[in-house]
Amino acid sequence: EIVLTQSPGTVSLSPGERATLSCRASQSVSSSYLAWYQQKPGQAPRLLIYGASSRATGIPDRFSGSGSGTDFTLTISRLEPEDFAMYYCQQYGRSLWTFGQGTKVEIK
Amino acid sequence: QLQLQESGPGLVKPSETLSLTCSVSGGSISSNSYYWGWIRQPPGKGLEWIGSIYYSGGTYYSPSLKSRVTMSVDTSKNQFSLKLRSVTAADTAVYYCARPNPYDFHFDNWGQGTLVTVSS
């Protein structure tokens, strides 16, 4: 089973700043099968990025994904007030899905 | 537009079986190549994949829950279901049903989630 470790656990930033979130896998993950989600309190997760770098429909271009192998990154270029939330990475491999433990982006 | 809706008891006693159903509208559950999945989130914690079932009935479960989980599909009702046996307080969570994309396996359709509390 592939374990995803996200860092940092919490990041405190101001609106307009850049956020860089990391997702590290215990084994190599196909880039096609790495996704990122945003979750706000009381809501279901919202798909942001799939295939490591493709934005989902309606996702602003300030969100970008990159990486390969065991190291993946979600970047938010300029934080908007609505971007302060939890972020999760997720992978699929050998008929198993796993999620990272999440990174909280909070207002500084 | 595909919509998923979870339903089931909000309170389950310890040692009993948690049973949830996900009703699918806006699409057929028996469409080729689709998986259907369950994910849960304990209060204040992260997301945990429970398992996925293929449209034809093949099942895939999280290794940590495999011994207690059964998933099934009811094509006549356009629903799929989750049973989790021998529950404890640690199984208290919001349970989501979701559909993974058939090509990239990300979850692109989610239900709103339902809170299940395990308590006597």
Boltz contact constraints between the chains, C-beta under 6 A:
constraints:
  - contact:
      token1: [A, 1]
      token2: [B, 63]
      max_distance: 6.0
  - contact:
      token1: [A, 32]
      token2: [B, 104]
      max_distance: 6.0
  - contact:
      token1: [A, 33]
      token2: [B, 105]
      max_distance: 6.0
  - contact:
      token1: [A, 35]
      token2: [B, 106]
      max_distance: 6.0
  - contact:
      token1: [A, 44]
      token2: [B, 96]
      max_distance: 6.0
  - contact:
      token1: [A, 44]
      token2: [B, 110]
      max_distance: 6.0
  - contact:
      token1: [A, 44]
      token2: [B, 112]
      max_distance: 6.0
  - contact:
      token1: [A, 44]
      token2: [B, 113]
      max_distance: 6.0
  - contact:
      token1: [A, 47]
      token2: [B, 108]
      max_distance: 6.0
  - contact:
      token1: [A, 50]
      token2: [B, 104]
      max_distance: 6.0
  - contact:
      token1: [A, 50]
      token2: [B, 106]
      max_distance: 6.0
  - contact:
      token1: [A, 51]
      token2: [B, 104]
      max_distance: 6.0
  - contact:
      token1: [A, 88]
      token2: [B, 47]
      max_distance: 6.0
  - contact:
      token1: [A, 92]
      token2: [B, 105]
      max_distance: 6.0
  - contact:
      token1: [A, 95]
      token2: [B, 60]
      max_distance: 6.0
  - contact:
      token1: [A, 97]
      token2: [B, 49]
      max_distance: 6.0
  - contact:
      token1: [A, 99]
      token2: [B, 47]
      max_distance: 6.0
  - contact:
      token1: [A, 101]
      token2: [B, 46]
      max_distance: 6.0
  - contact:
      token1: [A, 102]
      token2: [B, 46]
      max_distance: 6.0
